[in-house]
Amino acid sequence: MVRLATSDVLIDPSRRSALVWRATAALTLLIFLWQWPFFIGADLPRAGSYVVHHGYILAWLLLVTSFTRTLPLRTLAAFWFVGVFPVMALNLVIARPMDDLLGGRELAYAYLGPLVEELIKPLPVIAFFVYRARRREWNLSATDGLLLGFMVGAGFAFHEDAGYSRVFGAGFDATPWNALFPTIGYFRGTLTPYHDTLAALVGLSIGFAFLYRRYRLAWVVPVVVWLIVLAQHVTGNLMDISGRAPLPAEILSGLLLGGRAPLAMLLIGIVLAVVLEARILRSIGRRDPLFPSIRLPEFLRVLQRPTAGSLRRLQAIRVYARQRRSLYYTLWGGRPLATAEVQEMGAILYGLGIEAGVPVEARFEAYERAADAPSTEPSAAHAPHSAGP
């Protein structure tokens, strides 16, 4: 049987790592409660608007990435707090002295401020992807990068909004774009994407680069996207200085289609990520004799009797589905499976009672035989343990 609490961490299954995770989470929550008067205080309507706007975007992002993402919700929540505290703290440490030195003039607010913020916000996402890539197991997807970037940006926006006692965004009905992104600002026909959407776009590009890192051109994508996001941020700050659109802002805004270009890139990127990742999962899954998918009837049987045991089984199914996707992304990237990964996945299957009569060792041998057998595909590279299609 597998211990679900450790499998769900997806960072390090050791008991020490789980204890560190819980201690860090408890400390973070205590700091948040200590700062409650600053973040929320008596202004519950403002906090409610933030929850509704950002929660709505998160809900539909989770919905469209339901079958491609690999990260648990606890990891996404952790990255929201990363945006609230360490990212904002680092931004203040770097930007505040610059602002004081320049006397709060236009150069600091419109140019240096966006530069520092857009350099800092992607750092946690990049660090997490690098960490997982160096471990060479449980690969992340581009849609994981999308969600991580969104959570960091939403956390950063929460802290910034609290400082200004506001909720940025024109709501749901200002423009057709606001129906999907209510946090977008709107000024004289120009859209102003906020931290959450801009960080989501950068995170998605980082996810693409790591998922397709065997292609050199993949690394160009996050650089180009970051420059576009920086230009959009500078445009928004320039237009916010005096309530009008100065010439530099007019030029940048025209190039960015009035803020619509980054939003269109984000939507197109989401569709591409979901479609391409679904193809990867289907391609590897068709040739995988080791890890079956969880069929809908099995899933529904778990929900028929809502007991403590069935809830644990449901959690195991969720963990198994996420880790199965992660392994498929790893296989597609060209790395063979490690025995430890196979054993952990097999333990979950055994606990679920799926093909429980077949020992994990026998299933691993079957997988190796299938991989070593003469391929009927056009190329041997299509074998699951070799480079992906």
VOVEXKE-903985 format. One record per residue (C-alpha): x, y, z. Coordinates in pm, whole numbers, plus 50000, padded with zeros to 5 digits. Layout:
<atoms>
XYZ/...
</atoms>
This chain:
<atoms>
500005000050000/501175035449934/501165063350188/499025089750018/500335118450227/503845113550094/502875105249738/500845137049706/503775159749792/505385152149453/508585169649563/510235145249802/508405115049941/510565113050253/509085118750595/511535146850669/510465165950359/506805161650451/507475175650799/509365205350654/506465211250413/503905211650695/506055233550921/506595258750643/502885259350563/501995264850929/504535293150964/503255309650645/499675308450768/500705323351102/502465352350927/499425357750707/497115358851010/499515382551187/499335405650883/495555401950854/494845438850941/497105449850653/495815425350394/492125426050476/491275444050800/487695456250794/487555458950414/485855425650350/484135437050027/487515444349870/488835410249974/485655394249846/486075410549506/489635397949487/488535362349571/485725363149316/487855377149032/490985356449080/489075325749196/486985326748880/490075327448657/491715299748857/488565278448835/488395278548456/492155273948425/491905243048646/488975230848438/490705233548100/493925217748235/492145189548419/493655162248201/497145176348143/498465191948464/500545172148713/500655193849025/498395190749332/496385220149458/498595223149765/501545232149544/499505258949367/498435273149705/502075273949814/503035294149508/500275319149583/501925325649919/505295327549743/503865356349540/502405372949850/505525372050066/509005363949925/508425377449573/506935409949700/509615412749970/512415408549716/510745434149491/510585459549773/514205453449874/515385460449520/512875486249395/512425508149703/516045521349709/515825528449335/512585547449384/514055567949669/517195575249470/515225587849172/512725606949385/509735586749262/509975601748917/508605586848595/511775566848529/511335547048850/507585541248828/507175535448457/510405517848367/512515504848656/509505492848856/508105470448579/511605457948498/512285446748855/508845431348901/508915411948575/512415399148654/511425387049000/507995371448941/509195343248711/512035333148946/510035308549162/508585291648853/512005288748689/513565275549012/510865248949049/511195237348689/514985236048719/514725216149041/512385190648887/514425188548566/517655182048761/515955153648947/515065139148606/511805124448727/508165134748754/508385159848469/506195190848469/503975202348184/503505235948017/500075238548179/501805234448516/503875265148429/500685283748340/499115276448679/502275283248878/502795316648704/499175326348761/499375318149132/502575338049183/501105367648996/497805365349186/499645364749518/501755394649415/498605413049305/496935405349639/499785421849830/499965451749595/496205457149605/496265456249984/498935483349983/496775505549764/493465495449932/491995486149596/491025457149372/492545462149029/490385453248731/487255464548552/485155434448649/483305410048427/481405432248186/483725460648081/484875442947760/484475408347607/487975400047737/486835407048092/484375378248069/487435355648097/489795378948285/487895402248522/491215414948662/491955433548336/491935471248361/490275492848094/491195528748007/490115547847695/489845516947476/493085501847605/493225469647806/495665466348096/496395430148189/497335426848556/500035407048738/498095374448734/497545372448358/501005385448267/502695361048505/500505332848372/501705340348018/505355340248126/504835308348330/503235291248031/506205300547812/508615286948074/506645254548084/506825251747704/510585257147710/511215229847968/508775204847818/510295209447470/513835216247592/515365191147351/514545216747079/516905246347103/514405271246967/512115263347260/514275285347483/513575315447261/509875314447351/510115326347716/512565354047620/510255368247353/507205364647577/508985381747868/509905411647649/506285415147538/505065412947898/507605439248005/506465462447726/502845457847834/503695465448198/505615496748102/502685508047887/500225503748173/502395523248417/503005551448169/499265555548118/498695555348493/501045584248569/498855613648470/495565598348363/496445602747999/498395583547738/501825599447673/503505593947338/505715564347448/502625546947588/500675553647268/503425537947059/503775507147281/500035503647310/499685503946933/502305476946894/500535455947159/497095461647002/495875480847302/496785453047546/495025426447341/498175410147202/499365395047536/495845382847612/495485366847269/498895350547313/497795336847649/494565321647515/496245307047206/499055293647425/496595276647659/494815259547370/498125248447215/499445235447547/496325215047622/496125200547270/499825191947241/500025177147590/496915156347529/498585142647216/501725134047411/499735115847677/497705096547421/500795087647218/502685073147515/499565057947670/498765037147360/502115019047393/502255016247772/501464981047900/502384989648257/500135017248387/496445015548284/494245045948285/491515048748548/488255042348368/485195063148444/483175033548585/485935026648838/485975063148934/482205063748976/482235032249190/484495050449436/481915078249469/478955055049528/479705051049899/481245082850044/483125066850332/486575075150471/487985045650278/486405056449949/487705091849995/491225078150046/490765057349734/489595087949541/492675106849656/494865077749543/493235078949199/493965116149173/497595110949274/497985081949032/496505101748742/498815131448801/501925110248839/501045089248535/500935121148326/504215132548477/505915099648387/504575101748033/506055136547994/509325121948123/509215093347871/508365117247590/511415137647685/513635107447616/514495094247964/513845057648061/511815050248370/513595044248699/512705013648905/511745035449203/509185054048995/507685021648866/507475007449217/505765038449354/503205038449076/502725001049113/502135004949484/499295029249417/497785005149165/498074976649412/496384997349679/493585005549437/493124968749354/493714974648983/495374944148828/496404935349183/496994899049089/499994908948875/503104916149088/504834949249027/508044931048925/506214910748661/504574941848521/507924959548505/509374929748317/506434930948077/507114967648020/510784960747945/509894932247707/507474954847522/510104981947497/512804957947371/510554939747124/510894947646751/508794978246687/506004978846433/506225016646429/508145034446152/511035041046391/512395024646703/512465058746862/508735054446922/509345029147198/508115043247532/511525042147701/513295061147426/512955095647279/509375106447225/507625109946892/
</atoms>
